């Protein structure tokens, strides 16, 4: 740098040395400016705060939430709010069918399910979802006798992509209640009573045949006047089964030879009495049927000559229970094989 010095002496030009910054100082200043520039860029990037308190870019929040939803499958219980009704179950129950929407829900792969406060929410019918959960737990479809939303339930199964359940629900003729008819014919002849029972449902006739026991033995000179069996052991007799829908039996006494009688006693479970009088057996049989849900709808005389009495009963048969066959794995995607399992009624 050139400076002009003023003094008493003649003017002189004098060179004065100027100090420039060192290379290290320039590098430090450049680094500082670079950091400031990066800070401005970071402020301009889009950021958001997730509802559960996560902070970061939208992509970061999505990745973090997806990881949280995947971790839901590792929890002991999962809460699902269906139309505002809360259901709590184990993750393995929802993963029973891995290709269903409920299984994908746990992975956060279905936009229909929203994660709100740690619970999944879906805007669907809660009453029908209870049958969905029952199927996931048992692999069976058991509907009440008065159930009338079969088509809507099938639509819900298709929404959740539970196609094995939708296929089972397609068998409406098995799931709808049916009217069952039972007829008892009663005929008296001297000291004997003859019974014949017809039923529209073979399983009901089979169950009733298991309840009825006929025992026989010989008695010395006794008939209707002796309602109690002798001390000798009685021999059980098999019921006559002309077909799967009917059965025949009799009670009373029959003179075989001299003063000896062949006696037949009838017992109907859960009653333990052994009855020989035909009228008493008829009363116990009617009482058993009424307790089993049948209604007596008519009585008539079939034959006036033989005095054959006919008692007609009916009841609404409960729907059968349908389930996936044992050889059908829930994860397989083939046609579902369904088997019928008869619903046992409480006695």
C-alpha positions in Angstrom: 0.0 0.0 0.0 1.4 3.5 -0.9 0.9 6.3 1.6 1.8 10.0 1.4 3.7 11.2 4.5 3.5 14.8 5.4 6.5 16.2 7.3 8.8 19.1 7.3 11.1 17.2 5.1 10.4 17.1 1.4 7.6 14.9 0.3 8.5 11.3 0.2 6.6 8.3 -1.0 6.7 5.6 1.5 5.5 2.0 1.2 3.6 0.6 4.2 3.0 -3.2 4.4 -0.6 -4.4 4.7 -1.3 -7.8 6.4 -3.7 -10.1 4.5 -5.6 -12.9 6.2 -3.9 -16.3 6.3 -5.2 -19.4 4.5 -6.4 -21.0 7.8 -8.6 -17.9 8.5 -10.1 -18.1 5.1 -11.0 -21.7 5.5 -12.6 -21.1 8.9 -14.7 -18.2 7.5 -15.8 -20.3 4.5 -16.9 -23.2 6.7 -18.9 -20.8 8.8 -20.7 -19.4 5.7 -21.4 -23.0 4.5 -23.0 -23.9 7.7 -25.2 -20.9 7.6 -26.3 -21.8 4.1 -27.2 -25.3 5.2 -29.2 -23.9 8.1 -31.3 -21.8 5.7 -31.9 -24.9 3.5 -33.0 -26.9 6.5 -35.5 -24.2 7.5 -37.0 -24.3 4.1 -37.6 -28.1 4.1 -41.2 -29.3 4.8 -41.6 -30.6 8.3 -44.6 -31.8 10.2 -45.6 -33.0 13.6 -47.3 -36.4 13.7 -50.5 -36.8 15.8 -48.5 -39.1 18.2 -45.8 -36.5 18.7 -43.2 -37.7 16.1 -41.3 -34.8 14.5 -39.5 -34.9 11.1 -40.2 -34.7 7.4 -43.4 -36.3 6.1 -41.5 -39.2 4.7 -39.7 -39.7 8.0 -43.0 -39.6 10.0 -44.5 -42.1 7.6 -41.6 -44.5 8.0 -41.7 -44.2 11.7 -45.5 -44.8 11.9 -45.2 -47.7 9.6 -42.6 -49.2 11.9 -44.9 -48.7 14.8 -47.8 -50.4 13.1 -45.7 -53.3 12.2 -44.7 -53.6 15.8 -48.4 -53.9 16.7 -48.2 -57.6 15.6 -45.8 -58.2 18.4 -48.0 -56.8 21.1 -50.0 -59.1 23.4 -53.4 -57.5 22.6 -54.7 -55.2 19.8 -57.7 -52.9 20.1 -59.9 -52.4 17.1 -62.7 -49.8 17.1 -65.5 -50.8 14.7 -68.0 -48.1 14.2 -67.1 -46.8 17.7 -67.4 -50.2 19.5 -64.1 -51.5 20.9 -62.9 -55.0 20.3 -59.8 -56.3 22.0 -58.1 -59.5 20.7 -54.7 -61.1 20.2 -52.7 -60.3 17.0 -52.5 -63.9 16.1 -56.3 -64.0 15.8 -56.3 -61.2 13.3 -53.4 -62.9 11.4 -55.3 -66.1 11.1 -55.8 -65.4 7.4 -52.7 -63.5 6.3 -54.2 -62.3 3.0 -57.2 -60.6 4.7 -57.5 -56.9 5.3 -57.4 -57.4 9.0 -53.9 -59.0 8.7 -52.7 -56.1 6.5 -54.2 -53.7 9.0 -51.5 -54.7 11.5 -48.8 -53.8 9.0 -50.3 -50.4 8.2 -50.9 -51.4 4.6 -54.6 -50.6 4.4 -55.8 -46.9 4.3 -59.3 -47.9 5.4 -58.0 -48.6 8.9 -56.8 -45.5 10.8 -54.5 -45.7 13.8 -55.9 -43.3 16.4 -54.5 -43.2 19.9 -53.0 -46.6 19.6 -56.2 -48.2 18.4 -57.3 -49.1 14.8 -60.5 -47.6 13.7 -62.7 -48.7 10.8 -66.2 -47.3 10.0 -68.1 -50.6 9.7 -71.0 -52.5 11.4 -70.0 -53.5 14.9 -72.8 -56.0 15.5 -71.8 -58.0 12.4 -68.1 -57.7 13.3 -68.7 -59.8 16.4 -69.6 -62.8 14.1 -66.4 -62.0 12.2 -64.3 -62.3 15.4 -66.1 -65.5 16.4 -65.2 -67.1 13.1 -61.5 -66.0 13.4 -61.4 -67.6 16.9 -63.2 -70.8 16.1 -63.1 -71.2 12.3 -66.9 -72.0 12.6 -70.1 -70.2 11.7 -72.8 -70.5 14.3 -75.7 -68.2 13.9 -78.8 -67.8 16.1 -82.1 -69.2 14.9 -83.6 -65.7 14.4 -80.6 -64.3 12.5 -81.8 -62.3 9.5 -78.8 -60.4 8.2 -77.1 -63.3 6.3 -76.5 -61.2 3.2 -75.1 -58.3 5.1 -72.8 -60.5 7.0 -71.5 -62.0 3.8 -70.9 -58.5 2.4 -68.9 -57.7 5.6 -66.8 -60.9 5.1 -66.0 -59.8 1.6 -65.1 -56.3 2.7 -62.5 -57.8 5.1 -61.5 -60.2 2.3 -62.3 -63.2 4.5 -63.3 -65.3 1.4 -63.5 -68.6 3.3 -66.1 -67.1 5.6 -68.0 -65.6 2.6 -68.1 -69.0 1.0 -69.5 -70.6 4.1 -72.1 -67.9 4.3 -73.1 -68.7 0.8 -74.7 -72.0 1.9 -77.9 -70.3 3.0 -79.9 -73.5 3.0 -77.8 -74.8 5.9 -77.6 -71.6 7.9 -81.3 -70.7 7.8 -83.7 -72.2 10.4 -86.1 -74.9 9.2 -89.4 -76.2 10.5 -89.2 -79.7 12.0 -92.2 -82.0 12.2 -92.6 -85.0 14.6 -95.6 -87.3 14.8 -96.4 -89.9 17.5 -98.9 -92.6 16.9 -100.3 -94.4 19.9 -102.4 -97.6 19.9 -103.9 -99.6 22.8 -104.8 -103.3 22.6 -105.8 -105.1 25.7 -102.9 -104.7 28.1 -100.3 -103.6 25.6 -99.5 -100.1 24.1 -97.8 -99.7 20.7 -95.9 -96.6 19.7 -94.6 -95.4 16.4 -92.7 -92.1 16.0 -92.0 -90.4 12.7 -89.7 -87.4 12.3 -88.7 -85.1 9.4 -85.2 -84.8 10.9 -83.4 -88.1 11.2 -80.9 -86.7 13.8 -83.8 -85.9 16.1 -85.2 -89.4 15.8 -81.8 -90.8 16.5 -81.4 -88.6 19.6 -84.8 -89.6 20.9 -84.0 -93.3 20.2 -80.9 -93.0 22.5 -83.2 -91.6 25.3 -85.8 -94.5 25.1 -85.0 -97.8 26.7 -87.2 -100.9 26.6 -86.7 -103.7 29.2 -88.5 -107.0 29.3 -88.9 -109.8 31.8 -91.4 -112.6 32.9 -93.8 -112.0 35.7 -96.0 -114.6 37.5 -99.7 -113.7 37.1 -99.2 -109.9 37.1 -100.6 -107.4 34.6 -101.5 -103.7 34.6 -102.2 -103.8 38.3 -98.5 -104.2 39.1 -96.6 -101.0 38.0 -93.3 -102.1 39.6 -90.8 -104.5 37.9 -90.0 -107.8 39.6 -86.8 -108.4 41.4 -85.4 -110.5 38.6 -83.0 -108.7 36.2 -84.7 -107.3 33.1 -83.3 -107.7 29.6 -83.0 -104.7 27.4 -84.7 -104.9 24.0 -83.5 -102.9 20.9 -85.9 -100.5 19.3 -87.3 -101.3 15.9 -86.0 -98.9 13.3 -87.9 -99.4 10.0 -85.9 -96.3 8.7 -83.8 -93.4 9.8 -86.9 -91.3 10.2 -89.0 -93.5 12.5 -89.0 -96.1 15.3 -91.4 -98.6 16.9 -91.6 -99.9 20.5 -94.3 -101.2 22.9 -95.0 -101.6 26.6 -97.4 -103.5 28.8 -97.9 -107.3 29.5 -98.6 -110.2 27.2 -99.7 -113.7 28.4 -97.2 -116.2 27.0 -98.0 -119.5 28.7 -100.2 -120.5 31.6 -100.1 -117.9 34.4 -96.9 -116.3 33.3 -96.7 -112.9 31.6 -94.1 -111.2 29.5 -93.7 -107.6 30.7 -92.2 -104.6 28.8 -91.1 -101.5 30.6 -90.2 -98.2 29.0 -87.8 -95.6 30.4 -87.2 -92.2 28.8 -84.2 -90.2 29.9 -83.6 -88.1 31.9 -86.5 -89.6 33.8 -85.3 -92.9 35.5 -88.7 -94.4 36.1 -89.6 -97.7 34.3 -93.2 -97.5 33.2 -95.4 -100.4 32.0 -98.7 -98.5 31.6 -99.1 -97.2 28.0 -101.0 -94.0 29.1 -98.2 -93.1 31.5 -95.5 -93.7 28.8 -97.4 -91.5 26.4 -97.6 -88.7 29.0 -93.9 -88.9 29.7 -93.1 -88.9 26.0 -95.2 -85.8 25.3 -93.6 -84.0 28.3 -90.1 -84.9 27.0 -90.9 -83.5 23.6 -92.4 -80.3 25.0 -89.2 -79.7 27.1 -87.1 -80.2 24.0 -88.7 -77.3 22.3 -91.6 -79.0 20.4 -95.1 -77.6 20.3 -98.2 -79.8 20.1 -100.1 -78.5 17.1 -102.8 -81.2 16.6 -104.3 -84.5 17.9 -106.5 -86.7 15.8 -107.8 -90.3 15.5 -106.3 -92.0 12.5 -108.4 -95.2 12.6 -111.7 -95.2 14.5 -111.8 -99.1 14.5 -108.4 -99.6 16.0 -108.5 -96.3 17.9 -105.0 -95.2 16.7 -104.3 -91.7 18.1 -101.9 -89.3 16.4 -100.1 -86.4 18.0 -98.4 -83.9 15.8 -95.5 -81.7 17.0 -93.4 -79.0 15.4 -90.4 -76.8 16.3 -88.0 -74.4 14.5 -84.8 -76.3 13.9 -81.7 -74.3 14.8 -79.2 -73.7 12.0 -76.3 -76.1 11.8 -72.8 -75.0 12.6 -70.5 -74.8 9.6 -66.7 -75.0 9.9 -63.6 -75.2 7.8 -62.6 -78.8 7.3 -59.5 -80.0 9.3 -57.5 -80.5 6.1 -58.1 -77.0 5.0 -55.4 -74.7 6.3 -56.5 -71.1 6.8 -53.6 -69.7 4.8 -54.5 -71.8 1.7 -56.4 -70.0 -1.1 -58.3 -73.0 -2.6 -62.0 -73.7 -2.4 -63.1 -74.0 1.2 -64.4 -77.4 2.2 -67.2 -77.1 4.7 -68.6 -79.7 6.9 -71.8 -79.8 8.8 -71.7 -80.3 12.6 -75.1 -80.8 14.3 -75.8 -78.3 17.1 -76.4 -80.2 20.3 -79.2 -78.7 22.3 -78.9 -78.5 26.1 -81.0 -80.9 28.0 
